[in-house]
Amino acid sequence: MSGHVLIAGGGIIGLSCAFEAARRGSRVTVVEPNRFGGQASGAAAGMLAPYSENTEQPDVFFDLCRYSLDRYEQWVADVEYASGDQVEWMRTGSLNIAFHEADVLPMQTRLIWQNARGARAELVEGAALRSLEPRLTERAAAGLYCPAESHVFAPKLVAALYEACLRLGVQLIEHAGAIVAADSGTSSSLSGSGGVSITTASGARYEADRLVLCAGAWSGAYEQMLGFAPEVHPIRGQICSFEAPVTDVRHMVFTSQAYWVGKQNGAIVCGASEDVSGFDTTVTERGIDRLIRATDRTFPFLAGKPTIKRWAGLRPATRDGRPLIGVPDGAPNVIVAAGHYRNGILLSPGTAHIVGDLLDRKAPAVPLGEFRPDRFSRVAAGGF
Ligand SMILES: Cc1cc2nc3c(=O)[nH]c(=O)nc-3n(C[C@H](O)[C@H](O)[C@H](O)COP(=O)(O)OP(=O)(O)OC[C@H]3O[C@@H](n4cnc5c(N)ncnc54)[C@H](O)[C@@H]3O)c2cc1C
């Protein structure tokens, strides 16, 4: 790979793509309007949970999640080595809890297809469940234990990627201010100059050979440049934490109401709401109260304990829940990598590798047909 790559957006996806492009030999500039990792990526619980996230059946999205999970071990080793930082990857496994016998049957169906795809999961009940998660409510009827799932400390992974990029010579432009214009370098775009560029409100202009669009929930701002609406919309996730020793919640625990993840810093993170609030990241009593009630029911030892932190982030959602990854028709110098919704931390190494291959003009290992960035406008125009 060679040439100059411009990356718009400094969340986990932008920084991961920057790290991958730089180590493959490109000159890289990342432009972030605000703070690196200051949006969804800094808010995330950091779960790497493709089996818990895909409960119905295997499909292309599940395959993408697995592709990325399979790369995590090497990715974390490489990022930690390049940065000198630790990302607190905790291979705890997960427990999906059923409170009623009727909920156990779907778990058995799920167990069959997921075990055929590497989950190594088992259904645990009674004493076996209690010994895995001793502080879980006695009302839990059964749990689907999946040792293949794990979690990282998302803000630390972002910080390590930032440091790794810095050490590789990536130009990291923070607090660049609003991006007011973008040029894909094609004849239909603003200047038709052949090179890509973005311009900020202060008049700074950044130019390169290729542009990777990683603007998360803000990707819609690039509609004019792309010639179609990328259709990514924000879904607010409100989340909170309680103080307790990491041994008190040993696994990532999921119920139909919430999840809990014990972090090394003594915080048990409990998430997350899914609400439509535009670009508002305000935390509401209503959003957090629902998590507190679920906590009281699932981990009685936390009942009545105050939350130590409350925060919110905007998941970049798409209509079909799948990310937009690929080179759009009509903008051959642009790669879109956005819309990772609930799984951007999990999908970051896989996305970076695919983007690296696209920058190298190689066919990625994952077929991208179902992730085409312009797929919604094609449907609207009767394109299929
Ligand atoms: C509460 C919560 C919990 C989550 N938990 C998990 C989890 O456990 N596991 C998991 O895998 N995922 C999780 N996610 C999802 C994950 O956080 C996202 O999928 C991921 O962070 C998306 O990364 P991103 O880089 O695309 O977006 P972001 O991190 O939002 O980054 C986009 C960046 O683009 C910048 N930007 C804004 N406007 C522009 C512009 N015009 N041009 C360029 N850049 C712009 C923004 O400032 C921002 O920094 C969670 C999300 C939330 C909110």
The ligand as a MOL file (V3000), in Angstrom:
LIG
                    3D

  0  0  0     0  0            999 V3000
M  V30 BEGIN CTAB
M  V30 COUNTS 53 58 0 0 0
M  V30 BEGIN ATOM
M  V30 1 C -23.8310 2.5990 25.5830 0
M  V30 2 C -23.1390 1.8630 24.4740 0
M  V30 3 C -22.6320 0.6060 24.7040 0
M  V30 4 C -21.9870 -0.0900 23.6760 0
M  V30 5 N -21.4380 -1.3010 23.9530 0
M  V30 6 C -20.7680 -1.9650 22.9710 0
M  V30 7 C -20.1450 -3.1990 23.2450 0
M  V30 8 O -20.1970 -3.6850 24.3740 0
M  V30 9 N -19.4960 -3.8370 22.2390 0
M  V30 10 C -19.4270 -3.3090 20.9700 0
M  V30 11 O -18.8310 -3.9340 20.1080 0
M  V30 12 N -19.9920 -2.1230 20.6930 0
M  V30 13 C -20.6790 -1.4480 21.6430 0
M  V30 14 N -21.2720 -0.2600 21.3720 0
M  V30 15 C -21.2760 0.2180 19.9870 0
M  V30 16 C -19.9710 0.9060 19.6530 0
M  V30 17 O -19.6750 1.8520 20.6570 0
M  V30 18 C -20.0790 1.5910 18.2880 0
M  V30 19 O -20.5220 0.7020 17.3180 0
M  V30 20 C -18.7000 2.1250 17.8720 0
M  V30 21 O -18.1440 2.9080 18.8830 0
M  V30 22 C -18.8050 2.9220 16.5880 0
M  V30 23 O -17.5260 3.4490 16.3350 0
M  V30 24 P -17.3380 4.6350 15.3200 0
M  V30 25 O -15.9120 4.9550 15.3000 0
M  V30 26 O -18.0050 4.3030 14.0310 0
M  V30 27 O -18.2290 5.8170 15.9360 0
M  V30 28 P -17.8340 6.9600 17.0330 0
M  V30 29 O -17.0600 6.4130 18.1490 0
M  V30 30 O -19.1110 7.6670 17.3600 0
M  V30 31 O -16.8850 7.8900 16.2000 0
M  V30 32 C -17.3230 8.7010 15.1460 0
M  V30 33 C -16.4910 9.9610 15.1930 0
M  V30 34 O -16.8390 10.7880 14.0800 0
M  V30 35 C -16.7380 12.1280 14.5170 0
M  V30 36 N -17.5220 12.9960 13.6050 0
M  V30 37 C -18.6560 13.6790 13.8320 0
M  V30 38 N -19.0140 14.3750 12.7250 0
M  V30 39 C -18.0880 14.1160 11.7910 0
M  V30 40 C -17.9000 14.5380 10.4500 0
M  V30 41 N -18.7720 15.3400 9.8110 0
M  V30 42 N -16.8170 14.0760 9.7800 0
M  V30 43 C -15.9400 13.2500 10.3790 0
M  V30 44 N -16.0630 12.8220 11.6440 0
M  V30 45 C -17.1270 13.2460 12.3420 0
M  V30 46 C -17.2950 12.1160 15.9220 0
M  V30 47 O -16.8370 13.2500 16.6470 0
M  V30 48 C -16.7550 10.7990 16.4510 0
M  V30 49 O -15.5680 10.9410 17.1740 0
M  V30 50 C -21.8860 0.4820 22.3850 0
M  V30 51 C -22.4020 1.7580 22.1640 0
M  V30 52 C -23.0120 2.4600 23.1970 0
M  V30 53 C -23.5290 3.8400 22.9400 0
M  V30 END ATOM
M  V30 BEGIN BOND
M  V30 1 1 1 2
M  V30 2 1 2 3
M  V30 3 2 2 52
M  V30 4 2 3 4
M  V30 5 1 4 5
M  V30 6 1 4 50
M  V30 7 2 5 6
M  V30 8 1 6 7
M  V30 9 1 6 13
M  V30 10 2 7 8
M  V30 11 1 7 9
M  V30 12 1 9 10
M  V30 13 2 10 11
M  V30 14 1 10 12
M  V30 15 2 12 13
M  V30 16 1 13 14
M  V30 17 1 14 15
M  V30 18 1 14 50
M  V30 19 1 15 16
M  V30 20 1 16 17
M  V30 21 1 16 18
M  V30 22 1 18 19
M  V30 23 1 18 20
M  V30 24 1 20 21
M  V30 25 1 20 22
M  V30 26 1 22 23
M  V30 27 1 23 24
M  V30 28 2 24 25
M  V30 29 1 24 26
M  V30 30 1 24 27
M  V30 31 1 27 28
M  V30 32 2 28 29
M  V30 33 1 28 30
M  V30 34 1 28 31
M  V30 35 1 31 32
M  V30 36 1 32 33
M  V30 37 1 33 34
M  V30 38 1 33 48
M  V30 39 1 34 35
M  V30 40 1 35 36
M  V30 41 1 35 46
M  V30 42 1 36 37
M  V30 43 1 36 45
M  V30 44 2 37 38
M  V30 45 1 38 39
M  V30 46 1 39 40
M  V30 47 2 39 45
M  V30 48 1 40 41
M  V30 49 2 40 42
M  V30 50 1 42 43
M  V30 51 2 43 44
M  V30 52 1 44 45
M  V30 53 1 46 47
M  V30 54 1 46 48
M  V30 55 1 48 49
M  V30 56 2 50 51
M  V30 57 1 51 52
M  V30 58 1 52 53
M  V30 END BOND
M  V30 END CTAB
M  END
